[in-house]
Amino acid sequence: MNKEEIEKIIFNSLKQIAPDTEPSKLSPDENIRETLGIDSFDFLQFIVSLDEKLNLEIPEQDYGKITTLNSLIIYLTQKIK
């Protein structure tokens, strides 16, 4: 799976939990939760959605590693290999 496919899944998942936002306009280094106004429950829903769509498990201790779009893409790329 390439970076563009991962981004598409991320954006679709974010749009599902925060329909009034425009995730595709996130800059790579912006904090996803702060920029889109996502609370902790919605963030958890987002992570569960990624787990299901990518058939992987993101452990809770890794949540702090995936705060920006860039860090999330890098993290997911490494997990998918």
C-alpha positions in Angstrom: 0.0 0.0 0.0 1.5 3.4 -1.0 1.4 6.8 0.7 -1.5 8.0 -1.4 -3.7 5.0 -0.6 -2.9 5.4 3.1 -3.8 9.2 3.0 -7.1 8.4 1.3 -8.0 6.0 4.0 -7.0 8.5 6.7 -9.0 11.3 5.1 -12.1 9.1 4.7 -11.9 7.9 8.3 -11.5 11.5 9.5 -14.4 12.7 7.4 -16.6 10.0 9.0 -15.9 11.1 12.5 -15.7 14.8 11.8 -18.0 15.4 8.8 -17.8 19.2 9.1 -14.1 19.3 8.6 -11.8 19.2 5.5 -9.1 16.7 6.5 -7.4 16.9 3.1 -6.4 20.5 3.9 -4.3 19.4 6.9 -0.7 20.3 6.5 1.7 17.4 7.2 2.9 18.8 10.6 -0.4 20.0 12.0 -1.8 18.3 15.1 -4.8 16.3 13.7 -6.9 16.5 16.9 -6.3 20.2 17.5 -6.7 21.4 13.9 -9.9 19.4 13.3 -11.3 19.9 16.8 -11.5 16.1 17.5 -12.0 15.1 21.1 -10.5 11.9 22.6 -13.6 9.8 22.0 -13.7 10.8 18.3 -9.9 10.2 18.1 -10.5 6.7 19.4 -13.2 6.1 16.9 -10.8 7.3 14.2 -8.1 4.8 15.4 -10.6 1.9 15.4 -11.7 2.8 11.9 -8.0 2.7 10.7 -7.5 -0.6 12.5 -10.5 -2.1 10.7 -9.8 -0.6 7.2 -6.1 -1.5 7.3 -6.5 -4.8 9.2 -4.0 -3.9 11.9 -3.9 -2.9 15.5 -2.6 0.4 16.8 -1.8 -0.1 20.5 -2.8 2.7 22.9 0.8 3.3 23.9 1.4 4.4 20.2 -1.3 7.1 20.1 1.2 9.8 21.1 3.4 8.9 18.1 0.6 9.6 15.6 -0.4 13.2 16.4 0.3 14.7 12.9 -0.6 13.6 9.4 3.0 13.0 8.6 3.7 11.0 11.7 0.5 8.9 11.2 1.5 8.1 7.5 5.0 7.1 8.5 3.7 5.0 11.4 1.1 3.2 9.3 3.5 2.6 6.4 5.9 0.9 8.9 3.0 -1.2 10.4 1.6 -2.3 7.1 5.0 -3.8 5.8 
